[in-house]
């Protein structure tokens, strides 16, 4: 097992869950393209921008949990089924780009919180791409 990849995945997961579900601030970034339109869709899309509170809506929190589940599954799939490496990489890139685009369009606070993870994900993707997974499960 690749310990660096596991630790990176766990740290990124904890950071995302903290920032999206627990972090509170009175500062807010406004100006997302569809911010007001999306908030009119329902209570799950409303994020408070005026008081000391978490600035991510329930939809964003749910997506953070789904992202963490995918990142952990990705790690175990890569370690146990190396033949699916290219599929896992493709799904990861598409998932991450969709999450980044949605955060940018819906809530700039969520976008700013996720920006550091872009660099972590680029590192993880490059590491997965370089890993020779053919001998990972082989008993020497």
C-alpha positions in Angstrom: 0.0 0.0 0.0 1.2 3.5 -0.7 1.3 5.2 2.6 1.8 8.7 1.2 -1.3 8.4 -1.0 -3.4 7.2 2.0 -2.2 10.0 4.3 -2.8 12.6 1.6 -6.3 11.3 0.9 -7.2 11.3 4.6 -5.8 14.8 5.2 -7.6 16.2 2.2 -10.8 14.5 3.3 -10.6 15.9 6.8 -9.9 19.4 5.5 -12.9 19.3 3.1 -15.2 18.0 5.8 -14.0 20.6 8.3 -14.2 23.6 5.8 -17.6 22.6 4.4 -19.4 21.3 7.5 -17.8 23.0 10.6 -15.8 26.1 9.7 -17.6 29.3 10.7 -16.7 32.9 9.8 -18.3 36.2 9.4 -16.4 37.0 6.2 -18.1 36.1 2.9 -17.2 36.1 -0.7 -20.1 37.1 -2.9 -20.6 37.4 -6.7 -21.0 33.8 -7.7 -22.7 33.6 -11.1 -25.8 31.7 -10.1 -25.7 32.5 -6.3 -29.2 34.1 -5.9 -30.9 31.9 -8.5 -29.7 28.7 -6.9 -30.7 29.8 -3.4 -34.3 30.2 -4.7 -34.4 26.4 -5.5 -35.1 25.5 -1.9 -33.8 25.4 1.6 -31.0 22.9 0.8 -29.3 25.5 -1.4 -29.5 28.5 1.0 -26.2 29.6 2.6 -26.1 32.5 5.0 -23.6 35.2 4.1 -24.3 37.9 6.7 -23.6 36.4 10.1 -20.9 34.4 11.9 -21.9 31.0 10.5 -20.9 28.3 8.1 -21.2 29.6 4.6 -21.9 26.3 2.8 -25.4 25.1 2.1 -26.7 21.7 2.8 -26.2 20.6 -0.8 -22.5 21.6 -0.5 -22.1 19.6 2.7 -23.7 16.6 1.1 -21.3 16.9 -1.9 -18.4 17.1 0.5 -19.4 13.8 2.1 -19.8 12.3 -1.4 -16.3 13.6 -2.4 -14.8 12.1 0.7 -16.5 8.7 0.1 -15.2 8.8 -3.5 -11.6 9.7 -2.5 -11.5 6.8 0.0 -13.0 4.4 -2.4 -10.6 5.6 -5.1 -7.7 4.7 -2.8 -8.9 1.2 -2.1 -9.9 0.5 -5.7 -6.4 1.6 -6.8 -4.7 -0.7 -4.3 -6.9 -3.7 -4.9 -7.8 -3.5 -8.6 -4.9 -1.9 -10.4 -6.4 -2.8 -13.8 -9.0 0.0 -13.3 -6.3 2.7 -12.8 -7.2 4.7 -16.0 -11.0 4.5 -15.3 -10.4 5.7 -11.7 -8.2 8.6 -12.9 -10.8 9.6 -15.5 -13.7 9.5 -13.0 -11.6 11.5 -10.5 -10.8 14.3 -12.9 -14.4 14.6 -14.1 -15.7 14.5 -10.5 -13.2 17.1 -9.3 -13.8 19.5 -12.2 -17.6 19.3 -11.8 -17.2 20.0 -8.1 -15.0 23.0 -8.8 -17.3 24.4 -11.4 -20.4 24.0 -9.2 -18.7 25.7 -6.3 -17.6 28.6 -8.6 -21.1 29.1 -10.0 -23.1 28.6 -6.8 -21.0 29.8 -3.8 -17.7 31.6 -3.9 -17.1 30.7 -0.3 -17.2 27.0 -1.2 -14.9 27.7 -4.2 -12.3 29.5 -2.0 -12.4 26.7 0.5 -11.8 24.0 -2.1 -9.0 25.8 -4.0 -6.2 24.3 -1.8 -7.5 20.9 -2.6 -7.0 21.5 -6.3 -3.2 21.3 -5.7 -3.6 18.3 -3.5 -5.7 16.5 -6.1 -3.2 17.3 -8.8 -0.5 15.8 -6.6 -2.7 12.7 -6.0 -3.6 12.2 -9.6 0.1 12.6 -10.7 1.1 10.1 -8.0 -1.5 7.6 -9.0 -0.5 8.0 -12.6 3.2 7.3 -11.8 2.5 4.4 -9.4 3.3 1.0 -10.8 0.3 -0.9 -9.4 1.2 -4.2 -11.1 3.2 -5.4 -8.1 1.2 -3.8 -5.3 -0.7 -6.9 -4.3 2.0 -9.4 -5.1 3.5 -11.3 -2.2 7.3 -11.3 -2.3 
